[in-house]
Amino acid sequence: MKLYQLDQDKILEYKVVRDYEKEKEYKKEIITKKENKFYNIVTGNCILAEKIVKGEAIDSGYYNRKNGFDMEMRPSYYYGKEKEEFLLEYLFLKDYINGIENGICLKIENLRPKHFEQNYYLISQRTQVKNRNIEDMYYHFFENSYQMPIELASLTLLEQGKYERFLEDEALLDMIPEQLYQVYPIGEMDACVLNKEIPGVLQMNKVIEAQGKILEKINRIKT
């Protein structure tokens, strides 16, 4: 991947390379040593289902029955399974470990006082939605969604290029596995473009800010 960092009046360009074998071992180690929880996310709301498919952050305090929505987090059959042999046989996680499938990394949060909750879930691309008509109500099922440890959420969002998420959640930045990456400078450009009043510049500034923080974290133990 290519990442950029603002340095006074220049934008520095870097090539960031990860070690795929170390990444697989890292994923396997995290998954097998943590308590593993799987949920079925269920909603009858098409707008909410579309947000989940797009990987947008979900405010669980807003999407509730009081506001005319419904979303349930039901522990699935796999909830609480911890044995390594089970996890490696579970094709979804096995493919995730081997880099065959990244899936959707979804944040579900409630930042209200006394209800604070912020978790990340990995939803398989292959089985992300199973639609069912129950008693004349059309439901969307996201089955066996894996509640991700923050370490894996950080790794996955970085590989998927969701850089702005690292500005929203400092825990993601702290958990970047910098030992998996090597950084190589490949060029630079004039930073004056960031001051122009053209569409997309504000977004570009945010992305470069996030990428700069990510580069600082990766390079922290290498400099």
Disulfide bonds with the S-S distance in Angstrom:
none
